[in-house]
Amino acid sequence: MLLTVSGPPGSGKSTNAAGLAEELGLEHISGGDIFREMAAENEMTPVEFNEYAEENEDIDRELDERLYEIATSRDDVVLESRLAGWLAGDHADFRIWFDAPLQVRAKRIAEREGKSVDVALEETKRREESEKKRYMEYYNIPIEDLSIYDVVYNTARWQEDAFLDALVDTVKAYDPQFDEGKYPVEGVTYEF
């Protein structure tokens, strides 16, 4: 089974994708971890690296190509990244999107990264605008179009443990025998 978990920064992707993978006995691969490693290698913050990537599209393409290869060639994986659902396309058995109100996400990021909520809020806005622009320019992906996802959750509505339980139950309830079809991923062009 290939599951994708996508969503904006601070939506709970990493925590819940890791928990989901552990509960289901699948490998967890995080695009965010790979991106942060690339930023650190270049001695930049993720926000700085995002903005740098606007001028150097090879950075995004390298990351996305690695994720695409995983999505199209491996099974028994929970693949987590902003574009995982789009990159995996029809290869994914189940595509999941997490979100939460911007203020909630900024607070989570601030706590995780040891910065003020105001700074996290401003950085998150800049990061999202930067990524939205690049995804459309590079691949014709309208990141705000959630129609390709099988499930969309507002993670701010549940306590962390309760949410993971609901997420695991959702995936376990899926039976491919009764699957009448998923939304196709169309109009996207990958030129890595």
C-alpha positions as a Markdown table, in Angstrom:
| # | Residue | x | y | z |
|---|---|---|---|---|
| 1 | Met | 0.0 | 0.0 | 0.0 |
| 2 | Leu | 1.2 | 3.5 | -0.8 |
| 3 | Leu | -0.4 | 6.3 | 1.3 |
| 4 | Thr | 0.3 | 10.0 | 0.8 |
| 5 | Val | 0.0 | 12.6 | 3.4 |
| 6 | Ser | 0.0 | 16.2 | 2.3 |
| 7 | Gly | -0.8 | 19.6 | 3.7 |
| 8 | Pro | 0.6 | 23.1 | 4.5 |
| 9 | Pro | 3.3 | 23.7 | 7.1 |
| 10 | Gly | 2.2 | 23.1 | 10.7 |
| 11 | Ser | -0.8 | 21.0 | 9.7 |
| 12 | Gly | 0.4 | 17.9 | 11.5 |
| 13 | Lys | 1.8 | 16.0 | 8.5 |
| 14 | Ser | 5.0 | 14.8 | 10.0 |
| 15 | Thr | 3.6 | 13.7 | 13.4 |
| 16 | Asn | 0.6 | 12.0 | 12.0 |
| 17 | Ala | 2.3 | 10.4 | 9.0 |
| 18 | Ala | 4.9 | 8.9 | 11.3 |
| 19 | Gly | 2.2 | 7.6 | 13.6 |
| 20 | Leu | 0.2 | 6.2 | 10.8 |
| 21 | Ala | 3.2 | 4.4 | 9.3 |
| 22 | Glu | 4.1 | 2.9 | 12.7 |
| 23 | Glu | 0.5 | 1.8 | 13.4 |
| 24 | Leu | 0.2 | 0.2 | 9.9 |
| 25 | Gly | 3.8 | -1.2 | 9.8 |
| 26 | Leu | 4.8 | 0.9 | 6.8 |
| 27 | Glu | 7.9 | 2.9 | 6.1 |
| 28 | His | 7.6 | 6.7 | 6.7 |
| 29 | Ile | 9.4 | 9.0 | 4.2 |
| 30 | Ser | 9.2 | 12.7 | 4.8 |
| 31 | Gly | 9.8 | 15.3 | 2.0 |
| 32 | Gly | 10.1 | 17.9 | 4.7 |
| 33 | Asp | 13.0 | 16.1 | 6.4 |
| 34 | Ile | 14.7 | 15.9 | 3.0 |
| 35 | Phe | 14.1 | 19.6 | 2.3 |
| 36 | Arg | 15.3 | 20.7 | 5.7 |
| 37 | Glu | 18.5 | 18.7 | 5.3 |
| 38 | Met | 19.0 | 20.4 | 1.9 |
| 39 | Ala | 18.5 | 23.8 | 3.6 |
| 40 | Ala | 21.0 | 23.0 | 6.3 |
| 41 | Glu | 23.5 | 21.8 | 3.8 |
| 42 | Asn | 23.2 | 25.2 | 2.2 |
| 43 | Glu | 23.4 | 26.9 | 5.7 |
| 44 | Met | 19.9 | 28.4 | 5.3 |
| 45 | Thr | 16.6 | 28.4 | 7.2 |
| 46 | Pro | 13.7 | 26.6 | 5.4 |
| 47 | Val | 12.2 | 30.0 | 4.7 |
| 48 | Glu | 15.4 | 31.3 | 3.2 |
| 49 | Phe | 15.9 | 28.1 | 1.3 |
| 50 | Asn | 12.3 | 28.4 | -0.1 |
| 51 | Glu | 13.0 | 31.8 | -1.4 |
| 52 | Tyr | 16.4 | 30.7 | -2.7 |
| 53 | Ala | 14.6 | 27.9 | -4.5 |
| 54 | Glu | 12.4 | 30.5 | -6.3 |
| 55 | Glu | 15.6 | 31.5 | -8.2 |
| 56 | Asn | 17.1 | 28.0 | -8.4 |
| 57 | Glu | 14.4 | 25.6 | -9.6 |
| 58 | Asp | 16.9 | 22.7 | -9.6 |
| 59 | Ile | 16.4 | 22.5 | -5.8 |
| 60 | Asp | 12.7 | 21.8 | -6.1 |
| 61 | Arg | 13.1 | 19.6 | -9.1 |
| 62 | Glu | 15.7 | 17.5 | -7.3 |
| 63 | Leu | 13.6 | 17.0 | -4.2 |
| 64 | Asp | 10.4 | 16.4 | -6.3 |
| 65 | Glu | 12.1 | 13.9 | -8.5 |
| 66 | Arg | 13.3 | 11.9 | -5.5 |
| 67 | Leu | 9.8 | 11.9 | -4.1 |
| 68 | Tyr | 8.3 | 11.0 | -7.5 |
| 69 | Glu | 10.6 | 8.1 | -7.8 |
| 70 | Ile | 9.6 | 6.8 | -4.4 |
| 71 | Ala | 5.9 | 7.3 | -5.2 |
| 72 | Thr | 6.0 | 5.5 | -8.5 |
| 73 | Ser | 8.3 | 2.6 | -7.6 |
| 74 | Arg | 7.7 | 1.6 | -4.0 |
| 75 | Asp | 5.0 | 0.1 | -1.8 |
| 76 | Asp | 4.4 | -0.2 | 1.9 |
| 77 | Val | 5.2 | 3.5 | 2.3 |
| 78 | Val | 3.6 | 6.6 | 3.9 |
| 79 | Leu | 5.0 | 9.3 | 1.7 |
| 80 | Glu | 4.7 | 12.7 | 3.3 |
| 81 | Ser | 5.2 | 16.0 | 1.6 |
| 82 | Arg | 3.2 | 19.0 | 0.4 |
| 83 | Leu | 3.1 | 17.5 | -3.1 |
| 84 | Ala | 3.0 | 13.8 | -2.3 |
| 85 | Gly | -0.6 | 13.3 | -3.4 |
| 86 | Trp | 0.1 | 15.1 | -6.7 |
| 87 | Leu | 3.5 | 13.4 | -7.3 |
| 88 | Ala | 2.1 | 9.9 | -6.6 |
| 89 | Gly | -1.0 | 10.5 | -8.7 |
| 90 | Asp | -2.8 | 7.2 | -9.5 |
| 91 | His | 0.1 | 5.2 | -7.9 |
| 92 | Ala | -1.2 | 6.1 | -4.5 |
| 93 | Asp | -3.8 | 3.8 | -2.9 |
| 94 | Phe | -5.0 | 6.6 | -0.6 |
| 95 | Arg | -4.3 | 10.4 | -0.7 |
| 96 | Ile | -4.8 | 12.3 | 2.5 |
| 97 | Trp | -4.7 | 16.1 | 3.1 |
| 98 | Phe | -4.2 | 17.7 | 6.5 |
| 99 | Asp | -4.9 | 21.4 | 7.2 |
| 100 | Ala | -5.6 | 23.7 | 10.2 |
| 101 | Pro | -6.3 | 27.4 | 10.6 |
| 102 | Leu | -3.2 | 29.5 | 9.9 |
| 103 | Gln | -3.0 | 30.8 | 13.5 |
| 104 | Val | -3.1 | 27.2 | 14.8 |
| 105 | Arg | -0.4 | 26.2 | 12.4 |
| 106 | Ala | 1.8 | 29.2 | 13.2 |
| 107 | Lys | 1.5 | 28.4 | 16.9 |
| 108 | Arg | 2.6 | 24.8 | 16.3 |
| 109 | Ile | 5.5 | 25.9 | 14.2 |
| 110 | Ala | 6.6 | 28.5 | 16.8 |
| 111 | Glu | 6.6 | 25.9 | 19.5 |
| 112 | Arg | 8.4 | 23.4 | 17.3 |
| 113 | Glu | 11.1 | 25.8 | 16.1 |
| 114 | Gly | 11.4 | 28.0 | 19.3 |
| 115 | Lys | 10.3 | 31.3 | 17.8 |
| 116 | Ser | 7.5 | 33.7 | 18.4 |
| 117 | Val | 4.1 | 33.1 | 16.9 |
| 118 | Asp | 4.3 | 36.4 | 15.0 |
| 119 | Val | 7.5 | 35.4 | 13.3 |
| 120 | Ala | 6.2 | 31.9 | 12.5 |
| 121 | Leu | 3.0 | 33.4 | 11.1 |
| 122 | Glu | 4.9 | 35.8 | 8.8 |
| 123 | Glu | 7.4 | 33.1 | 7.7 |
| 124 | Thr | 4.6 | 30.6 | 7.1 |
| 125 | Lys | 2.7 | 33.1 | 4.9 |
| 126 | Arg | 5.8 | 33.8 | 2.9 |
| 127 | Arg | 6.7 | 30.1 | 2.5 |
| 128 | Glu | 3.2 | 29.2 | 1.3 |
| 129 | Glu | 3.1 | 32.0 | -1.3 |
| 130 | Ser | 6.5 | 31.0 | -2.5 |
| 131 | Glu | 5.6 | 27.3 | -2.8 |
| 132 | Lys | 2.2 | 28.0 | -4.4 |
| 133 | Lys | 3.9 | 30.1 | -7.1 |
| 134 | Arg | 6.6 | 27.5 | -7.8 |
| 135 | Tyr | 4.2 | 24.5 | -7.9 |
| 136 | Met | 2.1 | 26.2 | -10.5 |
| 137 | Glu | 5.1 | 27.4 | -12.5 |
| 138 | Tyr | 7.0 | 24.1 | -12.5 |
| 139 | Tyr | 4.3 | 21.5 | -12.8 |
| 140 | Asn | 0.9 | 23.2 | -13.3 |
| 141 | Ile | -0.2 | 22.1 | -9.8 |
| 142 | Pro | -2.9 | 24.3 | -8.2 |
| 143 | Ile | -2.0 | 23.3 | -4.6 |
| 144 | Glu | -5.2 | 24.7 | -3.3 |
| 145 | Asp | -7.2 | 22.2 | -5.4 |
| 146 | Leu | -8.1 | 19.5 | -2.9 |
| 147 | Ser | -10.3 | 17.4 | -5.3 |
| 148 | Ile | -7.6 | 14.8 | -5.8 |
| 149 | Tyr | -7.6 | 13.8 | -2.1 |
| 150 | Asp | -9.6 | 10.9 | -0.7 |
| 151 | Val | -9.8 | 12.5 | 2.7 |
| 152 | Val | -9.3 | 16.1 | 4.0 |
| 153 | Tyr | -8.9 | 16.7 | 7.7 |
| 154 | Asn | -8.8 | 19.9 | 9.8 |
| 155 | Thr | -6.3 | 18.5 | 12.4 |
| 156 | Ala | -7.1 | 21.4 | 14.8 |
| 157 | Arg | -10.5 | 19.7 | 15.6 |
| 158 | Trp | -9.1 | 16.6 | 17.4 |
| 159 | Gln | -6.7 | 15.9 | 20.2 |
| 160 | Glu | -3.5 | 14.4 | 18.8 |
| 161 | Asp | -4.0 | 10.8 | 20.0 |
| 162 | Ala | -7.7 | 10.8 | 19.1 |
| 163 | Phe | -6.9 | 12.1 | 15.6 |
| 164 | Leu | -4.3 | 9.4 | 15.0 |
| 165 | Asp | -6.8 | 6.7 | 16.0 |
| 166 | Ala | -9.4 | 8.2 | 13.6 |
| 167 | Leu | -6.8 | 8.4 | 10.8 |
| 168 | Val | -5.8 | 4.7 | 11.3 |
| 169 | Asp | -9.4 | 3.6 | 11.4 |
| 170 | Thr | -10.1 | 5.5 | 8.2 |
| 171 | Val | -7.3 | 3.8 | 6.4 |
| 172 | Lys | -8.1 | 0.4 | 7.8 |
| 173 | Ala | -11.8 | 0.8 | 6.7 |
| 174 | Tyr | -10.7 | 1.2 | 3.1 |
| 175 | Asp | -11.3 | -1.9 | 1.1 |
| 176 | Pro | -10.1 | -1.8 | -2.5 |
| 177 | Gln | -12.7 | -4.4 | -3.5 |
| 178 | Phe | -15.4 | -1.8 | -3.0 |
| 179 | Asp | -13.5 | 1.2 | -4.5 |
| 180 | Glu | -15.6 | 2.8 | -7.2 |
| 181 | Gly | -12.8 | 5.2 | -8.2 |
| 182 | Lys | -10.5 | 7.9 | -7.2 |
| 183 | Tyr | -10.2 | 11.4 | -8.6 |
| 184 | Pro | -7.6 | 11.4 | -11.4 |
| 185 | Val | -4.6 | 13.7 | -11.3 |
| 186 | Glu | -4.7 | 15.5 | -14.6 |
| 187 | Gly | -3.0 | 18.4 | -16.3 |
| 188 | Val | 0.3 | 18.0 | -14.4 |
| 189 | Thr | 3.6 | 18.0 | -16.2 |
| 190 | Tyr | 6.7 | 16.7 | -14.6 |
| 191 | Glu | 10.0 | 17.6 | -16.2 |
| 192 | Phe | 12.7 | 16.8 | -13.8 |
